[in-house]
Amino acid sequence: MRILIVEDEVKIRTGMAKLISAHTSHTIIGEAKNGKEGLEMAMRLHPELIISDIRMPEMDGLEMLEALEQEGISCHRVILSGYSEFEYARKAMRYGVEDYLLKPLAAEDVTDLLEKIQEKIREEEEKKALTAEGLLRELLLGGRRDKEEICRHLERQGGFQRGEPCFLVAGYTGSTKTRYESCIEERWRDLKEKNPGYNTCSTILESSQEMFCLLQGQADSKELMAKMQRRLYLDAGGEDQPVWIFTRAKALSELPELAAKCRAAYPWGMLTGYRKLLTLEEIENLEEKPYQYPKALEGEIQTAVCSGSGERLQREGENFKIYMEEMGCSPNSMRHGYIKMLNFISGICSEVNPEAYKKIRNLEVTRQAAEAVTLGELERSFDQVIQAILSFKDRKEDIRNYTIKRALGYIREHYRENLSLEILADYLEITPEYLSTLFNKEVGINFTTFLKRFRISHAKRLLKGTDKKIYEISQEVGYNDPKYFNRVFKEEIGVSPGDYRQLG
């Protein structure tokens, strides 16, 4: 089951995601911090279940649920609430909410509820399995029954003729709004009514975000393609990136293999664009341009990240996306380029912006890029990284030099050890003299003074916040000699560590 979590409290949101991932086989496809973001994700990601808090900023849970109804987004819905919100949560039932979870969450309550929802989905699928739509779905997914048996049932239910050729239109709609899918279903119904000369059957595979339409009858393939072209892209919005492939099967039994070929071909929409009905033959004959990773842009983006200039970072990020799009290389090369740049930026942040680095890791952007089908999905993973950096700009240290940022990062990690200017310079692969000059220029004090103050600041925190003995704190902040630690502390703070602890 594909689940979207909408909750403004980070700990609850991430905690629930980890709980579900650890105790079930369900997939968390997104986490949103308010109803507005949740609505956007639901329209884009097509979840099977939405778990949402009620009270949230910008757009609360009930407002989001009402908007879901208006948009025609069909999925299961569960509300998160506290005991004080119980009556409020009951009102959500009119927006299609099936159940609720009370905070604080217990693992058993969550897993039991998910099992109930999963059982409902199984029952829905079993009912659909008796229809032509359900049989086509089972044939494409690979059901429990033999393929030939499913084909026989589909022939009877859908009026399809054994051994007669048919046409399959396969589409990836993961990069479209939910409303687009509804429009396509309407277009297919219209096509069937206006063309009674051939049978039509369509289905949606929510798990892979695909739509399929099967047609059989006396129809010219070029004429049918032209009709499909108009219907498939008429309702596509500016940001929608549907990929549609038209292919011919000699018999119904070929459909699973053809669907697999179409699935492998969807990413080629990165080259052809998202407003043309493609064929497998056309994709096989595409001429891709040579791939060349934009190494020069790495330096520009690195400078932007380290300088803290949000405007420059956004500009260079756009330059990277434009470069990749215009290169016209294969989808695998496109993914490689994005993943390489994402890892590069993540590596820079690990040294100069730890907060952003942590958020980037939680976003799992490299996994997103590796699984991306469309250019928009690749760009979205990249934009998430840029936004993470912009939201965690280091306001404490207005230091622009990359080497010094690396130095400060190293000090944060190793201040408990026997750290010296020479050890740090060796790590940075520069001379101690140059590091000393650079440190004074960028930080405003010398290395020894900075390290001392950094250690003492941590000692103050431990003295006030823990019951550790003074000699233990001395060792923990990098001073093996407690007497020397006492002397340094008193010189810096004006009182001994013991007296400082006693102060209110």
C-alpha positions in Angstrom: 0.0 0.0 0.0 1.3 3.5 -0.9 0.9 5.9 2.0 1.1 9.7 2.3 1.6 11.2 5.8 0.4 14.8 6.4 1.5 16.1 9.8 3.0 19.4 10.9 5.0 18.1 13.9 8.2 16.7 12.5 8.8 14.1 15.2 5.3 12.6 14.8 5.6 12.7 11.0 9.0 11.0 10.8 8.3 8.7 13.7 5.2 7.4 12.0 7.0 6.9 8.8 9.8 4.9 10.6 7.2 2.9 12.5 5.3 1.9 9.3 8.5 1.1 7.5 9.9 -1.0 10.4 6.7 -3.0 11.2 5.0 -3.4 7.8 5.8 -3.9 4.1 3.9 -0.7 3.1 5.6 2.2 1.3 5.7 5.8 2.5 5.6 7.8 -0.8 5.6 11.2 0.8 5.6 13.3 4.0 3.9 16.7 4.0 4.0 19.4 6.8 0.5 20.9 6.1 -2.7 20.4 4.2 -1.6 22.5 1.3 1.5 20.5 0.7 -0.4 17.3 1.3 -3.0 18.2 -1.3 -0.2 18.9 -3.9 1.5 15.6 -3.1 -1.7 13.6 -3.3 -2.5 15.1 -6.7 1.0 14.2 -7.9 1.8 10.9 -6.2 -1.7 9.2 -6.2 -1.5 7.5 -2.7 -3.8 4.6 -1.8 -4.0 5.9 1.8 -3.6 9.4 3.3 -2.9 9.7 7.1 -3.5 13.3 8.1 -3.4 15.4 11.2 -6.4 17.8 11.8 -4.9 21.0 13.0 -2.1 22.3 10.8 -0.9 25.7 9.5 -1.8 27.2 6.1 -4.4 24.5 5.4 -5.8 22.1 8.1 -6.7 18.5 7.6 -10.4 19.1 7.1 -9.8 21.7 4.4 -7.4 19.4 2.7 -10.0 16.5 2.8 -12.6 18.8 1.3 -10.3 19.8 -1.5 -9.5 16.2 -2.2 -13.3 15.6 -2.6 -13.5 18.5 -5.0 -10.5 17.3 -7.0 -12.0 13.8 -7.3 -9.0 12.2 -5.7 -10.0 8.7 -4.7 -8.1 7.0 -1.9 -8.5 5.8 1.7 -8.3 8.4 4.4 -7.3 8.2 8.1 -7.2 11.1 10.6 -4.7 11.7 13.4 -6.2 13.3 16.5 -5.7 13.9 20.2 -8.4 13.1 22.8 -9.4 16.8 22.8 -10.1 16.7 19.1 -12.2 13.5 19.1 -15.5 15.2 18.3 -13.8 17.3 15.6 -12.3 14.1 14.1 -15.8 12.6 13.9 -16.9 15.5 11.6 -14.2 14.4 9.1 -16.2 11.3 8.4 -18.3 13.3 5.9 -15.1 13.8 3.8 -14.6 10.1 3.3 -12.5 9.4 6.4 -12.7 5.8 7.3 -11.0 5.7 10.7 -8.8 7.7 13.1 -5.6 7.2 15.2 -5.3 8.7 18.6 -2.1 10.4 19.7 0.3 9.3 21.2 0.6 6.6 18.6 1.1 3.0 19.5 2.8 0.6 17.0 0.1 -2.0 17.5 -2.7 0.5 16.8 -1.0 1.7 13.6 -0.3 -1.8 12.2 -3.9 -3.0 13.1 -5.4 -0.1 11.3 -3.2 -0.5 8.2 -4.2 -4.2 8.0 -7.9 -3.2 8.1 -7.3 -0.7 5.2 -5.3 -3.2 3.3 -8.1 -5.8 3.7 -10.6 -3.2 2.2 -8.3 -2.7 -0.7 -8.1 -6.5 -1.3 -11.9 -6.7 -1.2 -12.2 -3.9 -3.7 -9.7 -5.6 -6.0 -11.6 -8.9 -5.8 -14.8 -7.2 -6.9 -13.0 -5.5 -9.8 -11.4 -8.9 -10.7 -14.8 -10.1 -11.9 -15.1 -7.3 -14.5 -13.3 -6.8 -17.8 -11.4 -4.0 -16.2 -10.3 -6.2 -13.4 -9.3 -9.1 -15.7 -7.2 -6.7 -17.8 -5.6 -5.5 -14.6 -4.9 -9.1 -13.4 -3.4 -9.9 -16.8 -1.1 -7.0 -16.8 0.0 -7.4 -13.2 0.3 -11.2 -13.3 -2.5 -12.7 -11.2 -2.9 -16.0 -9.3 -4.6 -17.6 -12.3 -3.0 -18.9 -15.4 -2.5 -16.3 -18.2 -4.5 -18.3 -20.7 -7.4 -18.6 -18.2 -7.5 -14.9 -17.6 -7.5 -14.3 -21.4 -10.5 -16.6 -21.8 -12.4 -14.8 -19.1 -11.5 -11.4 -20.7 -12.7 -12.6 -24.1 -16.1 -13.5 -22.6 -16.4 -10.4 -20.3 -15.1 -7.8 -22.7 -16.2 -9.3 -26.0 -12.7 -9.7 -27.3 -12.0 -12.2 -30.1 -9.4 -15.0 -29.6 -6.5 -14.8 -32.0 -7.5 -11.4 -33.3 -4.9 -8.5 -33.1 -5.5 -5.7 -30.7 -4.0 -2.3 -29.8 -2.6 -1.4 -26.4 -2.2 2.2 -25.2 0.0 2.3 -22.2 0.7 5.4 -20.1 2.7 6.6 -17.1 0.8 9.3 -15.3 3.0 9.7 -12.2 3.9 13.2 -13.3 0.4 14.4 -13.7 -2.4 15.8 -11.5 -5.1 13.4 -10.5 -7.7 15.4 -12.4 -5.8 14.4 -15.6 -6.5 10.7 -15.0 -10.2 11.4 -14.6 -10.2 13.3 -17.9 -8.5 10.4 -19.7 -11.1 8.0 -18.4 -13.8 10.3 -19.8 -12.0 10.6 -23.1 -11.8 6.8 -23.4 -15.5 6.4 -22.6 -16.2 9.0 -25.3 -14.0 7.1 -27.8 -15.9 3.9 -27.1 -19.3 5.5 -27.6 -18.3 7.2 -30.9 -16.6 4.1 -32.3 -18.9 1.1 -31.7 -16.9 -0.9 -34.3 -14.3 -2.1 -31.8 -14.2 -3.2 -28.2 -12.5 -1.1 -25.5 -11.4 -1.9 -22.0 -9.3 0.3 -19.7 -7.7 0.1 -16.3 -5.5 1.9 -13.8 -2.6 0.4 -12.0 -2.2 2.6 -8.9 0.9 0.9 -7.6 2.9 1.8 -10.7 0.9 4.9 -11.6 0.0 3.6 -15.1 -3.1 3.6 -17.2 -3.9 1.1 -20.0 -6.5 1.0 -22.7 -7.1 -2.1 -24.8 -8.8 -1.8 -28.2 -9.8 -4.5 -30.7 -11.7 -4.2 -34.0 -11.4 -3.1 -37.6 -9.5 0.1 -37.2 -6.6 1.7 -39.1 -3.7 2.0 -36.7 -2.6 5.5 -38.0 -6.2 6.8 -37.7 -6.6 5.3 -34.2 -3.2 6.8 -33.2 -4.4 10.2 -34.4 -7.6 9.9 -32.4 -5.7 8.8 -29.3 -3.1 11.6 -29.7 -5.9 14.3 -29.5 -7.6 12.7 -26.5 -4.5 11.9 -24.5 -3.0 15.3 -24.5 -6.0 17.6 -24.7 -6.3 17.9 -20.9 -2.6 18.0 -20.1 -1.6 21.0 -18.1 1.7 22.9 -18.4 3.3 20.9 -15.6 1.9 17.6 -16.5 4.3 15.1 -18.1 2.4 12.0 -19.2 4.2 9.4 -21.3 2.0 7.4 -23.7 3.0 4.5 -25.9 0.9 2.9 -28.7 1.6 -0.7 -29.6 0.0 -3.6 -31.4 -0.5 -7.1 -30.0 -1.2 -10.2 -32.1 -3.2 -11.7 -29.3 -4.3 -11.0 -25.7 -1.7 -13.3 -24.3 1.1 -10.9 -25.5 -0.2 -8.1 -23.4 2.0 -8.7 -20.2 5.2 -8.7 -22.3 4.2 -5.6 -24.2 3.3 -3.8 -21.0 6.7 -4.6 -19.7 8.3 -3.2 -22.8 6.3 0.0 -22.5 7.2 0.3 -18.9 10.9 0.1 -19.8 10.3 2.7 -22.6 8.5 5.4 -20.5 11.8 7.2 -19.5 12.5 8.0 -23.1 9.9 10.7 -22.8 12.8 12.8 -21.4 14.1 13.0 -25.0 10.8 13.2 -27.0 8.9 15.5 -24.7 5.5 14.9 -23.2 3.0 15.9 -25.9 3.4 13.1 -28.4 2.0 9.5 -28.6 5.0 7.2 -29.0 5.6 3.8 -30.4 8.1 1.1 -29.3 9.6 1.2 -32.8 10.1 4.9 -32.7 11.8 4.7 -29.3 14.1 2.0 -30.5 15.3 4.3 -33.4 15.8 7.3 -31.2 19.3 9.0 -31.6 20.7 10.0 -28.3 23.4 12.6 -28.0 26.7 11.9 -26.2 26.6 12.3 -22.4 29.0 14.8 -20.8 28.7 15.5 -17.1 28.8 19.3 -16.4 31.9 19.4 -14.3 32.2 23.2 -14.6 28.8 23.6 -13.0 30.0 21.6 -9.9 32.4 24.4 -9.1 29.7 27.1 -9.5 27.3 25.3 -7.3 30.0 24.6 -4.7 30.8 28.3 -4.5 27.1 29.1 -4.2 26.6 26.6 -1.4 29.7 27.7 0.5 29.1 31.4 0.0 25.6 31.2 1.4 24.1 33.0 -1.5 20.6 31.7 -2.0 20.1 33.7 -5.2 23.3 32.3 -6.8 22.5 28.8 -5.7 19.0 29.0 -7.3 20.5 30.5 -10.5 23.2 27.8 -10.8 20.7 25.1 -10.0 18.5 26.3 -12.9 21.6 26.3 -15.2 22.2 22.7 -14.3 18.6 21.6 -15.1 18.7 23.5 -18.4 22.1 21.9 -19.3 20.8 18.4 -18.6 17.6 18.9 -20.5 19.3 20.3 -23.6 22.0 17.7 -23.7 19.5 15.1 -25.1 21.3 12.0 -23.7 19.8 8.7 -22.7 17.5 8.5 -19.6 20.1 6.4 -17.8 22.7 9.1 -18.5 20.3 11.7 -17.3 19.7 9.9 -14.0 23.5 9.4 -13.7 24.1 13.1 -14.1 21.5 14.1 -11.5 22.6 11.5 -9.0 26.2 12.5 -9.3 25.3 16.2 -8.8 23.0 15.3 -5.9 25.8 13.3 -4.2 28.3 16.1 -4.8 26.0 18.8 -3.2 25.3 16.4 -0.3 29.0 15.9 0.3 29.6 19.7 0.4 26.7 20.1 2.8 28.1 17.4 5.1 31.1 19.7 5.7 29.6 23.2 5.6 25.9 22.9 6.4 25.2 19.9 8.7 21.6 20.8 9.2 20.8 20.8 5.5 22.9 17.6 5.0 20.7 15.8 7.6 17.5 16.9 5.9 18.9 15.9 2.5 19.7 12.4 3.8 16.1 12.1 5.2 14.7 13.1 1.8 16.4 10.1 0.1 16.8 12.2 -3.1 19.3 9.9 -4.8 16.8 7.0 -4.5 14.1 9.3 -6.0 16.4 10.2 -8.8 17.3 6.6 -9.5 13.6 5.6 -9.7 12.6 8.7 -11.7 10.6 8.1 -14.9 10.2 11.7 -16.1 12.4 14.7 -16.3 10.0 16.5 -13.9 10.7 13.8 -11.3 14.4 14.2 -11.7 14.1 18.0 -11.4 11.9 17.7 -8.3 14.5 15.6 -6.5 17.1 18.3 -7.3 14.8 21.1 -6.2 14.3 19.5 -2.9 18.0 19.6 -2.2 18.2 23.3 -3.2 15.3 24.1 -0.9 16.8 22.1 2.0 20.0 24.2 1.7 18.0 27.5 1.5 16.0 26.6 4.6 19.1 25.8 6.6 21.5 28.6 5.8 24.1 28.9 8.5 23.2 32.2 10.2 25.6 31.7 13.1 28.8 32.0 11.1 29.1 34.4 8.3 32.1 32.6 6.9 32.4 32.3 3.1 35.7 30.5 2.7 35.2 26.8 1.8 38.5 25.7 3.4 37.5 27.3 6.7 34.1 25.8 6.6 35.7 22.4 6.2 38.1 23.3 9.1 35.1 24.2 11.4 33.3 21.0 10.4 36.4 19.0 11.4 36.7 20.8 14.7 33.1 20.0 15.5 33.8 16.3 14.9 37.2 16.0 16.6 37.4 18.7 19.4 37.5 15.9 22.0 40.7 14.5 20.6 44.3 15.8 20.7 43.7 18.4 18.0 46.3 20.8 16.8 46.8 23.3 14.0 49.3 20.8 12.3 46.8 17.9 12.4 44.0 20.1 11.0 46.3 21.5 8.3 47.3 18.0 7.3 43.6 17.0 7.0 43.0 20.0 4.8 46.1 19.4 2.7 47.5 22.9 3.3 50.4 24.2 5.3 49.9 25.2 9.0 51.2 28.7 8.2 48.6 29.2 5.5 45.8 27.7 7.7 46.8 30.1 10.6 46.6 33.1 8.3 43.4 32.0 6.7 41.8 31.3 10.1 42.7 34.7 11.5 41.3 36.4 8.4 38.0 34.5 8.2 37.2 33.8 11.8 38.8 36.8 13.4 40.7 34.9 16.1 43.5 32.4 15.9 43.0 28.6 15.9 44.1 28.0 19.5 41.7 30.6 20.9 38.8 29.3 18.8 39.4 25.7 19.8 39.6 26.7 23.5 36.4 28.7 23.4 34.7 25.9 21.4 35.7 23.3 24.1 34.7 25.6 27.0 31.3 26.3 25.5 30.6 22.5 25.4 31.9 22.2 29.0 29.5 24.9 30.2 26.6 22.9 28.6 27.7 19.7 30.3 28.2 21.4 33.7 24.7 22.8 33.6 22.9 20.0 31.9 24.4 16.8 33.4 25.5 15.3 36.7 28.9 14.2 35.3 31.9 14.8 37.4 34.2 17.7 36.5 37.1 15.3 35.6 34.8 13.4 33.2 33.7 16.6 31.5 37.3 17.7 31.2 38.1 14.5 29.3 34.9 14.7 27.2 35.8 18.2 25.9 39.4 17.4 25.1 41.4 18.1 28.3 43.1 15.0 29.7 44.5 17.0 32.7 41.6 18.2 35.0 43.8 20.8 36.7 44.7 22.3 33.4 41.1 22.3 32.4 40.2 24.1 35.6 42.8 26.8 35.0 41.7 27.3 31.3 38.0 27.4 32.3 38.6 30.0 35.0 40.7 32.2 32.7 38.0 32.1 30.1 34.8 32.3 32.3 36.1 34.0 35.4 35.1 31.3 37.8 36.0 27.6 38.3 34.0 24.8 36.8 32.6 23.9 40.2 31.5 27.4 41.0 30.0 27.8 37.6 27.9 24.7 38.2 26.6 26.2 41.4 25.6 29.5 39.8 21.9 29.7 38.9 
